[in-house]
Amino acid sequence: MRTYLVFIRCDLGKTYEVAAKLAEIEQAPHVHSVSGEYDLFAMFNLDDDADVGRFITDVVQTIPGIAATQTIVCFNPFTNDKGLPNG
């Protein structure tokens, strides 16, 4: 499983509608409103062999009201119970 973080800019007045649609996506455990250049932040967990480009363009960017996205690939999780050397 690989995690992707996606920052989403919405059309004016569409943030809540877009957030509701994103929250319906099975692979999206977290959707948050944020301040700054983007309106929303969504986390997606996809299978290791999933084509993230297709997922973003075919699933995320087809939601009405999305104006732009920025996708960040996550590498290693660092938590108290895993991901740390000797941990």
Secondary structure, DSSP 8 states (H G I E B T S, - for coil): -EEEEEEEEE-TT-HHHHHHHHHTSTT-SEEEE--SS-SEEEEEEE-TT--HHHHIIIIITTSTTEEEEEEEE------SSSSSTT-
